[in-house]
Amino acid sequence: MSKPEITVKNSKGEILEAYEEALQALEEAKKQNKQEVKREQEKQSIVASASQNTANSIVQKLANLKLEIVQSLETVENSLLSECYVSSNMMHNSSFCPTIS
């Protein structure tokens, strides 16, 4: 739907309405532009932080993560074994618990 062209012959109300619509369209365009600029800045910061990661640093971080996982699993294993022995002592039957290494 095309908008009627505003001329000198239009009433003040029509001119004011067209002005308000144009002002609103301008505000929406500014808002979209700010969002685009923000997205572009976020992309640039992601690329900058990713470019700081070298192959060696990535490998080192993975190795540290693996070590943390193994340590956590060992802690869980020891807790479970302790609980098993506590339970077995209560029941006077330790045959179902493996030995602690």
C-alpha positions, 0 to 999 in steps of 0.5 A: 500500500503506497502512502499518498504524497504530501503536498502544500495542499494537505491539511496540517493533520495529514502533514503532522501524521506523515511527519510522525510516521517518518520520525518513527521510521527513522527511530526504527532504522537507528535502533536496527543500526545500533543492533547491527553495530552491536552484533558486529562488535560482538563478532569482532570480540569473539574473533579476537579472543579465538585468535589468542588461542594457539594450538599449544594452549588448546592442547594444554587446556584439554590436558588440564581438563582431562586431569580434572575429570580423572581426579574427580572420578577418583574422588567419586570412586573413593567415596563410593568405596568408603560407603561400600565398606561402611555398609559392609561393616554394618552388615558384617559382609564385606564380600561384595566390596572390591579392595581399595587400591 
